[in-house]
Amino acid sequence: MGLLSNRLDRASLKPGDHIYSWRTAYIYAHHGIYVGDNKVVHFTRRGQEVGTGTVLDVLLVSSGPRRSLVPCTTCTHTEDTNGVVSSCLNCFLSGGILYRFEYAVTPAVFLAKARGGTCTLAVSDPSEIVVHRAKYLLDNGFGCYNVFKNNCEDFAIYCKTGLLVVDQRTMGQSGQAVSIIGGPLAAVLSTPLRLVTTNVYGMVATAVSVYCASRYAADIGMRRDVVKVGVEDLTRRIATGALTVVEPSIPALVANNNAT
């Protein structure tokens, strides 16, 4: 584990760890909770890692590793899965490298890790609580999967913290999603500032500053619209329609950025 890399040796894995693995070309990372006995509980789209319902699926799926044609004897995924599945560590990694998501990092460390979806300012709950949440959601589901609105990172962060971005019956998005949206958004927001400086380095520095500020403001450890939700209460509210997935929007991200 280091400042710029969260790479982890398998021997250092502990139950309750939030782990992830980058897929081909580092386009996205898949996240899950290690629950012990070489098992990882993670959130998918009916057994598939990604799914937006758009042409973006072609890019995301094609960027993923080729899976073995021989079914794993340990992992038994069915067609009627609620999206939360249990896999062996090898199947979860799918040939990728193991990383551990960091919690309670300092603002300096958070900003030093330019790519979102690797750490948070939020504090993790004890490991036994984390494992309980993951196993409970394995049986009861985590709502409808969406790569931008309710994904594997959202699932893992909830298991670790019990925190959800909840505002008027909606659930929020992950740092990885904010990173994907925030990059182009930072370029758009920094465009008016080209009048301040015509130097290309100054413009790049301005765009990076806007991007970092948006990431910092959107982190679940900094947001004001987060609440602690018990896992039993969460699944009840999802089942009754009292909680839905929030649509990520540019105005919302701009508002978060202005709040800082």
Wavefront OBJ file of the C-alpha trace (Angstrom):
o trace
v 0.000 0.000 0.000
v 1.364 3.423 -0.924
v 0.439 6.996 -1.609
v -0.290 6.483 -5.300
v -1.134 2.773 -5.299
v -3.537 0.705 -3.171
v -2.152 -2.588 -4.451
v -2.548 -5.387 -1.941
v -1.066 -8.816 -1.373
v -3.619 -11.601 -0.933
v -2.017 -12.630 2.342
v -2.916 -9.216 3.783
v -6.636 -9.554 3.019
v -8.995 -9.369 5.987
v -12.756 -9.943 6.221
v -14.526 -6.628 5.773
v -11.961 -5.217 3.327
v -13.335 -3.185 0.428
v -11.367 -4.419 -2.556
v -11.352 -3.618 -6.246
v -9.609 -4.534 -9.475
v -9.079 -2.395 -12.555
v -10.269 -3.871 -15.799
v -8.517 -3.690 -19.175
v -7.198 -0.221 -20.072
v -8.192 1.047 -16.598
v -11.535 2.212 -17.979
v -13.384 1.123 -14.855
v -12.821 -0.848 -11.659
v -15.007 -3.525 -10.131
v -15.549 -3.295 -6.357
v -16.629 -5.750 -3.689
v -16.413 -6.727 -0.025
v -14.126 -9.566 1.038
v -16.053 -11.646 3.603
v -13.446 -14.314 4.334
v -12.998 -17.923 3.164
v -11.768 -16.660 -0.228
v -15.235 -15.172 -0.945
v -16.154 -11.704 -2.243
v -19.666 -10.248 -2.176
v -20.226 -7.717 -4.934
v -23.017 -5.911 -6.778
v -23.645 -6.617 -10.454
v -26.237 -6.212 -13.165
v -27.812 -9.672 -13.110
v -24.417 -11.280 -12.860
v -22.738 -8.832 -15.268
v -20.282 -6.264 -13.927
v -21.599 -3.273 -15.859
v -24.751 -2.072 -17.532
v -26.069 1.324 -18.558
v -28.676 0.341 -21.107
v -26.824 2.487 -23.659
v -24.167 2.084 -26.351
v -21.607 2.683 -23.580
v -22.112 -0.964 -22.582
v -20.246 -2.044 -25.731
v -17.165 -0.084 -24.651
v -17.299 -1.228 -21.046
v -17.879 -4.894 -21.796
v -15.235 -4.957 -24.530
v -12.740 -3.441 -22.103
v -13.244 -6.279 -19.636
v -11.143 -9.426 -19.409
v -12.053 -12.560 -21.271
v -13.689 -14.989 -18.895
v -13.065 -18.702 -18.805
v -15.548 -20.856 -20.705
v -15.290 -23.470 -17.950
v -17.791 -22.709 -15.141
v -16.261 -22.140 -11.729
v -17.183 -24.901 -9.298
v -17.165 -22.438 -6.393
v -19.273 -19.614 -7.864
v -22.904 -20.462 -8.592
v -24.635 -17.473 -10.183
v -28.233 -17.911 -11.285
v -30.334 -15.990 -13.791
v -32.765 -14.801 -11.099
v -30.055 -13.108 -9.012
v -30.961 -9.829 -7.302
v -27.664 -8.415 -8.536
v -25.651 -9.039 -5.372
v -23.529 -12.153 -5.831
v -20.847 -14.102 -4.009
v -17.737 -15.110 -5.962
v -14.402 -16.666 -5.196
v -11.528 -14.192 -5.169
v -10.109 -15.502 -8.455
v -13.388 -14.997 -10.320
v -13.831 -11.538 -8.807
v -10.358 -10.453 -9.909
v -10.798 -12.143 -13.296
v -7.081 -12.010 -13.935
v -6.706 -8.461 -12.634
v -4.596 -7.060 -9.800
v -5.949 -6.818 -6.259
v -6.315 -3.376 -4.662
v -7.796 -2.218 -1.359
v -10.016 0.864 -1.181
v -8.811 3.239 1.549
v -10.977 4.903 4.205
v -10.442 7.912 6.486
v -7.688 9.293 4.266
v -6.514 12.859 4.772
v -7.581 15.566 2.297
v -4.005 15.694 0.997
v -3.959 11.964 0.222
v -7.452 12.121 -1.281
v -6.464 14.874 -3.702
v -3.137 13.189 -4.504
v -5.034 10.198 -5.885
v -6.269 11.889 -9.036
v -8.460 8.976 -10.162
v -11.752 8.651 -8.312
v -12.956 5.368 -6.856
v -9.828 4.503 -4.861
v -10.327 6.155 -1.464
v -12.665 8.273 0.652
v -12.560 10.684 3.562
v -15.339 8.701 5.262
v -14.581 6.413 8.211
v -15.240 2.678 7.983
v -17.348 0.766 10.497
v -15.947 -2.329 12.285
v -15.309 -5.311 10.021
v -17.982 -7.531 11.582
v -20.650 -4.943 10.768
v -19.304 -4.597 7.217
v -19.479 -8.362 6.641
v -23.003 -8.501 8.118
v -24.232 -5.819 5.711
v -22.654 -7.536 2.713
v -24.154 -10.936 3.562
v -27.562 -9.432 4.343
v -27.631 -7.644 0.989
v -26.528 -10.869 -0.711
v -29.857 -12.338 0.392
v -32.005 -9.228 -0.003
v -30.508 -7.138 -2.819
v -29.337 -3.557 -3.181
v -31.942 -2.177 -5.559
v -31.572 -1.729 -9.302
v -28.015 -1.669 -10.638
v -26.850 1.222 -12.809
v -23.220 1.965 -13.644
v -23.678 5.704 -13.007
v -26.406 5.780 -10.391
v -26.119 2.701 -8.170
v -23.062 0.582 -8.859
v -20.591 -1.836 -7.278
v -18.625 0.975 -5.611
v -21.789 2.447 -4.083
v -22.562 -1.021 -2.724
v -19.118 -1.523 -1.199
v -19.004 1.973 0.342
v -22.430 1.431 1.896
v -21.303 -1.896 3.373
v -18.240 -0.194 4.862
v -19.929 2.931 6.242
v -23.697 2.491 6.303
v -23.849 5.892 4.604
v -26.032 6.746 1.639
v -26.493 9.943 -0.297
v -30.200 10.222 0.382
v -32.238 13.265 -0.558
v -35.971 13.156 -1.128
v -36.124 9.371 -1.470
v -33.095 9.067 -3.776
v -29.793 7.221 -3.608
v -26.521 8.785 -4.775
v -23.517 7.955 -6.915
v -19.946 6.781 -6.370
v -16.577 8.477 -6.634
v -15.830 6.478 -9.786
v -18.990 7.827 -11.447
v -18.222 11.361 -10.277
v -14.747 10.965 -11.721
v -16.129 9.930 -15.108
v -18.610 12.806 -15.154
v -16.333 15.269 -13.369
v -13.512 15.232 -15.907
v -15.522 16.621 -18.823
v -17.491 18.796 -16.414
v -14.294 20.383 -15.107
v -13.285 21.268 -18.644
v -16.684 22.856 -19.262
v -16.697 24.817 -16.000
v -13.150 26.064 -16.498
v -13.807 27.273 -20.058
v -15.051 30.756 -18.983
v -11.810 31.154 -17.010
v -9.814 31.156 -20.245
v -10.381 34.912 -20.172
v -8.271 35.081 -17.016
v -5.308 33.310 -18.557
v -4.419 32.446 -22.140
v -1.445 30.349 -21.059
v -2.113 26.676 -21.828
v -0.497 25.571 -18.564
v -2.668 27.994 -16.637
v -5.789 26.648 -18.322
v -4.799 23.061 -17.535
v -4.101 23.968 -13.911
v -7.493 25.653 -13.668
v -9.303 22.612 -15.096
v -7.465 20.293 -12.697
v -8.361 22.543 -9.756
v -12.055 22.510 -10.711
v -11.948 18.712 -11.113
v -10.300 18.181 -7.722
v -12.750 20.541 -6.024
v -15.721 18.692 -7.520
v -14.326 15.305 -6.420
v -13.670 16.588 -2.900
v -17.139 18.099 -2.553
v -18.837 14.963 -3.921
v -17.004 12.524 -1.621
v -19.382 10.766 0.742
v -17.195 11.785 3.661
v -17.774 15.473 2.863
v -21.335 15.647 1.577
v -24.044 17.092 3.778
v -26.839 15.037 2.219
v -25.713 11.669 3.609
v -27.466 9.644 6.284
v -26.691 6.466 8.190
v -29.200 3.805 7.146
v -29.471 0.393 8.783
v -29.220 -2.469 6.301
v -32.566 -3.963 7.343
v -34.240 -0.564 7.000
v -32.527 0.005 3.649
v -33.820 -3.197 2.067
v -37.315 -2.544 3.454
v -37.374 0.939 1.968
v -36.100 -0.300 -1.407
v -38.702 -3.100 -1.470
v -41.563 -0.693 -0.722
v -40.372 1.938 -3.191
v -39.578 4.424 -0.428
v -36.040 4.731 -1.781
v -34.998 5.039 -5.412
v -31.846 5.737 -7.426
v -30.888 9.357 -8.029
v -30.208 10.600 -11.552
v -26.686 12.071 -11.683
v -26.949 15.537 -13.180
v -24.582 18.330 -14.099
v -26.570 20.916 -12.070
v -26.222 18.724 -8.967
v -22.459 18.445 -9.416
v -22.176 22.178 -10.018
v -24.146 22.863 -6.852
v -21.807 20.604 -4.867
v -18.806 22.399 -6.318
v -20.220 25.825 -5.465
v -20.930 24.687 -1.905
v -17.215 24.525 -1.255
l 1 2 3 4 5 6 7 8 9 10 11 12 13 14 15 16 17 18 19 20 21 22 23 24 25 26 27 28 29 30 31 32 33 34 35 36 37 38 39 40 41 42 43 44 45 46 47 48 49 50 51 52 53 54 55 56 57 58 59 60 61 62 63 64 65 66 67 68 69 70 71 72 73 74 75 76 77 78 79 80 81 82 83 84 85 86 87 88 89 90 91 92 93 94 95 96 97 98 99 100 101 102 103 104 105 106 107 108 109 110 111 112 113 114 115 116 117 118 119 120 121 122 123 124 125 126 127 128 129 130 131 132 133 134 135 136 137 138 139 140 141 142 143 144 145 146 147 148 149 150 151 152 153 154 155 156 157 158 159 160 161 162 163 164 165 166 167 168 169 170 171 172 173 174 175 176 177 178 179 180 181 182 183 184 185 186 187 188 189 190 191 192 193 194 195 196 197 198 199 200 201 202 203 204 205 206 207 208 209 210 211 212 213 214 215 216 217 218 219 220 221 222 223 224 225 226 227 228 229 230 231 232 233 234 235 236 237 238 239 240 241 242 243 244 245 246 247 248 249 250 251 252 253 254 255 256 257 258 259 260
